């Protein structure tokens, strides 16, 4: 395999206490973001709140604020308006919460409302989507179930393949990645929808794969290298797969960055979540998962030596 770094001897584990502090802050932010989501203070998408999304196109230029003023003047307060594409394309995606407008013919009502106020500018409806509160509640519950069972599956898989401490470390590192990325997205006030959940589950798989590569090398070196202690073997293993990690993460980043810039408005948050996930997942496989295994081993040796 192509090696861009050869014979590195970086003491990654020496930085594990600093990594723990950084991760603790980011994970706490992740838990705080869950609180914001549960309390309804986060930017939630229609998938979870219910409501109407309408994509429209004007024949002549219109400002976002002009559209907002018209909608709010008609008593609709919870509205999100995004311009799609370039400014001269005059296309907008309008999202209205179910609490602000009754589900049913909301899309038609909204378009007629705009046509009445802007009668010298023709409006074309490009598409619409309506989600009721019952469906949104089911989607929220299924999303939580998906994350929970993914974590259980990871724990069982790593436990079978490696020792129990490796399984716990891999599971906690994966949950760490999900919480960190979720916290950053909420902090950036990105809209939480099913695409974000999909991205979080995707990055969980990516992070796990990266961690398993490091754990595989640790297991191999534990069998054949007897002159080093456990700390040195883990550090050596991380250095041996470092080139592979950089190449894999780098090539994946190229694809995701392309998707982020040219994938369109719909995939923007999805690709941002993946972009953050790759960076956080690479960091955690080196500084979080491996560090937890090392500290677990140190604690076990202290107990047996007493």
VENZI-V922677 format. One record per residue. N is the residue number from 1. RES is the residue in one letter. SS is DSSP state (helix for helix, strand for strand, loop for the rest). OMEGA is omega in whole degrees, -180 to 180 (* if undefined). D_FIRST is the distance of its C-alpha to the first C-alpha in Angstrom with 1 decimal. Layout:
N|RES|SS|OMEGA|D_FIRST ; N|RES|SS|OMEGA|D_FIRST
//
This chain:
1|X|loop|178|0.0 ; 2|X|loop|179|3.8 ; 3|X|loop|177|6.3 ; 4|X|loop|175|9.7 ; 5|X|loop|-178|11.5 ; 6|X|loop|174|11.7 ; 7|X|loop|177|14.3 ; 8|X|loop|179|16.0 ; 9|X|loop|-178|19.2 ; 10|X|loop|180|20.7 ; 11|X|loop|-178|23.4 ; 12|X|helix|-174|22.8 ; 13|X|helix|177|25.4 ; 14|X|helix|-178|28.0 ; 15|X|helix|-171|28.1 ; 16|X|helix|179|28.5 ; 17|X|helix|175|32.3 ; 18|X|helix|179|32.0 ; 19|X|helix|178|29.4 ; 20|X|helix|-179|32.0 ; 21|X|helix|180|34.7 ; 22|X|helix|-179|32.7 ; 23|X|helix|180|31.6 ; 24|X|helix|179|35.2 ; 25|X|helix|-178|36.6 ; 26|X|helix|179|34.2 ; 27|X|helix|176|34.8 ; 28|X|helix|175|38.6 ; 29|X|helix|177|38.3 ; 30|X|helix|177|36.6 ; 31|X|helix|178|39.5 ; 32|X|helix|178|42.0 ; 33|X|helix|176|40.5 ; 34|X|helix|176|41.1 ; 35|X|helix|-180|44.7 ; 36|X|helix|179|45.0 ; 37|X|helix|-179|43.8 ; 38|X|helix|-179|46.2 ; 39|X|loop|178|49.0 ; 40|X|loop|-178|48.5 ; 41|X|loop|178|47.9 ; 42|X|loop|179|44.4 ; 43|X|loop|-176|43.8 ; 44|X|strand|179|43.7 ; 45|X|loop|-179|43.0 ; 46|X|helix|178|45.3 ; 47|X|helix|-175|43.2 ; 48|X|helix|-179|44.5 ; 49|X|helix|-173|47.9 ; 50|X|loop|-179|49.1 ; 51|X|strand|-175|50.5 ; 52|X|strand|174|50.2 ; 53|X|strand|-178|47.7 ; 54|X|strand|175|49.0 ; 55|X|strand|-177|47.3 ; 56|X|strand|178|49.9 ; 57|X|strand|178|50.2 ; 58|X|strand|178|53.1 ; 59|X|loop|-180|54.5 ; 60|X|loop|-178|55.1 ; 61|X|loop|177|53.4 ; 62|X|loop|178|54.0 ; 63|X|loop|178|53.1 ; 64|X|helix|-178|51.4 ; 65|X|helix|178|54.2 ; 66|X|helix|178|56.8 ; 67|X|helix|-179|55.3 ; 68|X|helix|-180|55.1 ; 69|X|helix|179|58.7 ; 70|X|helix|-178|59.9 ; 71|X|helix|-179|58.1 ; 72|X|helix|178|59.2 ; 73|X|helix|179|62.7 ; 74|X|loop|172|62.9 ; 75|X|loop|-180|62.2 ; 76|X|loop|-174|58.4 ; 77|X|loop|-176|56.7 ; 78|X|loop|-177|53.3 ; 79|X|strand|176|51.5 ; 80|X|strand|-178|48.2 ; 81|X|strand|179|48.0 ; 82|X|strand|175|44.8 ; 83|X|strand|-177|44.8 ; 84|X|strand|179|42.2 ; 85|X|loop|-179|40.7 ; 86|X|loop|-175|42.4 ; 87|X|helix|-177|45.9 ; 88|X|helix|-180|47.6 ; 89|X|helix|174|46.4 ; 90|X|loop|179|48.9 ; 91|X|strand|-177|46.9 ; 92|X|strand|172|47.1 ; 93|X|strand|-177|45.8 ; 94|X|strand|178|48.6 ; 95|X|strand|-179|48.2 ; 96|X|strand|-180|51.3 ; 97|X|strand|178|51.5 ; 98|X|loop|179|53.6 ; 99|X|loop|-178|55.8 ; 100|X|loop|-178|56.9 ; 101|X|loop|-177|57.4 ; 102|X|loop|179|58.4 ; 103|X|loop|179|55.9 ; 104|X|loop|178|57.2 ; 105|X|loop|-176|58.0 ; 106|X|helix|-178|56.4 ; 107|X|helix|-180|54.4 ; 108|X|helix|179|57.5 ; 109|X|helix|-179|59.6 ; 110|X|helix|-179|57.1 ; 111|X|helix|178|57.0 ; 112|X|helix|178|60.8 ; 113|X|helix|180|61.2 ; 114|X|helix|179|59.2 ; 115|X|helix|-179|61.0 ; 116|X|helix|-177|64.3 ; 117|X|helix|-179|63.5 ; 118|X|loop|-172|61.6 ; 119|X|loop|179|63.8 ; 120|X|loop|-176|63.2 ; 121|X|loop|-176|59.5 ; 122|X|loop|-177|58.4 ; 123|X|strand|177|55.7 ; 124|X|strand|177|53.3 ; 125|X|strand|-178|51.7 ; 126|X|strand|180|48.1 ; 127|X|strand|179|47.5 ; 128|X|strand|-179|48.5 ; 129|X|strand|-180|47.5 ; 130|X|strand|-180|49.7 ; 131|X|strand|-180|48.8 ; 132|X|loop|-178|51.5 ; 133|X|helix|179|51.6 ; 134|X|helix|179|51.4 ; 135|X|helix|-179|48.2 ; 136|X|helix|178|46.7 ; 137|X|helix|177|47.7 ; 138|X|helix|179|46.0 ; 139|X|helix|179|42.8 ; 140|X|helix|-179|42.8 ; 141|X|helix|179|43.3 ; 142|X|helix|177|40.6 ; 143|X|helix|178|38.1 ; 144|X|helix|178|39.0 ; 145|X|helix|-180|38.8 ; 146|X|helix|179|35.3 ; 147|X|helix|-179|34.0 ; 148|X|helix|-177|35.9 ; 149|X|helix|175|34.7 ; 150|X|helix|179|31.1 ; 151|X|helix|178|31.4 ; 152|X|helix|179|33.1 ; 153|X|helix|179|30.5 ; 154|X|helix|-179|27.7 ; 155|X|helix|-178|29.8 ; 156|X|helix|-178|30.5 ; 157|X|helix|-178|26.9 ; 158|X|helix|178|25.5 ; 159|X|helix|179|28.7 ; 160|X|helix|-175|28.2 ; 161|X|helix|-179|24.5 ; 162|X|loop|175|25.0 ; 163|X|loop|-176|28.1 ; 164|X|helix|-178|30.7 ; 165|X|helix|175|29.9 ; 166|X|helix|-180|26.3 ; 167|X|helix|179|27.7 ; 168|X|helix|-179|30.2 ; 169|X|helix|-180|27.7 ; 170|X|helix|-180|25.3 ; 171|X|helix|179|28.4 ; 172|X|helix|178|29.9 ; 173|X|helix|179|26.8 ; 174|X|helix|176|26.5 ; 175|X|helix|175|30.3 ; 176|X|helix|-178|29.9 ; 177|X|helix|-180|27.5 ; 178|X|helix|-179|29.9 ; 179|X|helix|-179|32.9 ; 180|X|helix|-179|31.5 ; 181|X|helix|178|30.5 ; 182|X|helix|180|33.9 ; 183|X|helix|179|35.7 ; 184|X|helix|-179|34.2 ; 185|X|helix|178|35.1 ; 186|X|helix|178|38.6 ; 187|X|helix|178|39.0 ; 188|X|loop|179|38.2 ; 189|X|loop|175|40.7 ; 190|X|loop|-176|38.4 ; 191|X|loop|180|40.0 ; 192|X|strand|178|39.0 ; 193|X|loop|-177|38.7 ; 194|X|helix|177|36.8 ; 195|X|helix|177|33.9 ; 196|X|helix|177|33.4 ; 197|X|helix|177|33.5 ; 198|X|helix|179|31.0 ; 199|X|helix|-180|28.7 ; 200|X|helix|178|29.3 ; 201|X|helix|177|28.5 ; 202|X|helix|-179|25.3 ; 203|X|helix|175|24.1 ; 204|X|helix|177|25.2 ; 205|X|helix|179|22.7 ; 206|X|helix|-180|19.9 ; 207|X|helix|180|20.9 ; 208|X|helix|180|21.2 ; 209|X|helix|180|17.7 ; 210|X|helix|179|16.3 ; 211|X|helix|-180|18.8 ; 212|X|helix|178|18.0 ; 213|X|helix|179|14.4 ; 214|X|helix|-179|16.0 ; 215|X|helix|177|18.8 ; 216|X|helix|179|16.7 ; 217|X|helix|176|15.2 ; 218|X|helix|-180|18.9 ; 219|X|helix|178|20.3 ; 220|X|helix|-178|18.1 ; 221|X|helix|177|19.0 ; 222|X|helix|-180|22.6 ; 223|X|helix|-168|22.8 ; 224|X|helix|-180|21.6 ; 225|X|loop|-175|22.3 ; 226|X|loop|-175|26.1 ; 227|X|loop|-180|26.9 ; 228|X|loop|172|25.9 ; 229|X|loop|-174|27.8 ; 230|X|helix|179|26.5 ; 231|X|helix|-178|26.3 ; 232|X|helix|180|24.2 ; 233|X|helix|179|21.8 ; 234|X|helix|179|21.3 ; 235|X|helix|179|20.8 ; 236|X|helix|-179|18.3 ; 237|X|helix|178|16.3 ; 238|X|helix|179|16.3 ; 239|X|helix|-178|15.0 ; 240|X|helix|180|12.1 ; 241|X|loop|-176|10.9 ; 242|X|helix|180|12.3 ; 243|X|helix|179|9.3 ; 244|X|helix|-179|8.0 ; 245|X|helix|-179|11.7 ; 246|X|helix|-180|12.4 ; 247|X|helix|-179|9.9 ; 248|X|helix|-180|11.3 ; 249|X|helix|-179|14.7 ; 250|X|helix|-180|14.8 ; 251|X|helix|177|14.1 ; 252|X|helix|178|16.5 ; 253|X|helix|179|19.0 ; 254|X|helix|180|19.1 ; 255|X|helix|-177|20.4 ; 256|X|helix|177|22.7 ; 257|X|helix|176|24.1 ; 258|X|helix|178|24.9 ; 259|X|helix|-178|26.6 ; 260|X|helix|-176|28.5 ; 261|X|helix|-174|30.0 ; 262|X|helix|-178|30.6 ; 263|X|loop|180|30.8 ; 264|X|loop|-175|34.5 ; 265|X|loop|-176|36.7 ; 266|X|loop|-177|36.3 ; 267|X|loop|-175|32.5 ; 268|X|helix|-179|32.8 ; 269|X|helix|178|33.2 ; 270|X|helix|-179|30.7 ; 271|X|helix|176|27.9 ; 272|X|helix|178|29.1 ; 273|X|helix|178|28.8 ; 274|X|helix|179|25.2 ; 275|X|helix|177|24.5 ; 276|X|helix|-178|26.1 ; 277|X|helix|179|24.5 ; 278|X|helix|180|20.9 ; 279|X|helix|-179|22.0 ; 280|X|helix|-180|24.1 ; 281|X|helix|177|21.7 ; 282|X|helix|178|19.0 ; 283|X|helix|-175|21.8 ; 284|X|helix|-180|23.3 ; 285|X|helix|180|20.3 ; 286|X|helix|-169|20.2 ; 287|X|helix|-176|23.9 ; 288|X|helix|-176|25.8 ; 289|X|helix|-179|24.4 ; 290|X|helix|180|23.2 ; 291|X|helix|179|26.4 ; 292|X|helix|178|28.6 ; 293|X|helix|180|27.3 ; 294|X|helix|-179|27.9 ; 295|X|helix|175|31.4 ; 296|X|helix|179|32.2 ; 297|X|helix|179|31.4 ; 298|X|helix|179|33.6 ; 299|X|helix|179|36.4 ; 300|X|helix|-179|36.3 ; 301|X|helix|178|36.6 ; 302|X|helix|179|39.5 ; 303|X|helix|-177|41.3 ; 304|X|helix|-179|40.9 ; 305|X|helix|-180|42.0 ; 306|X|loop|*|45.3
//
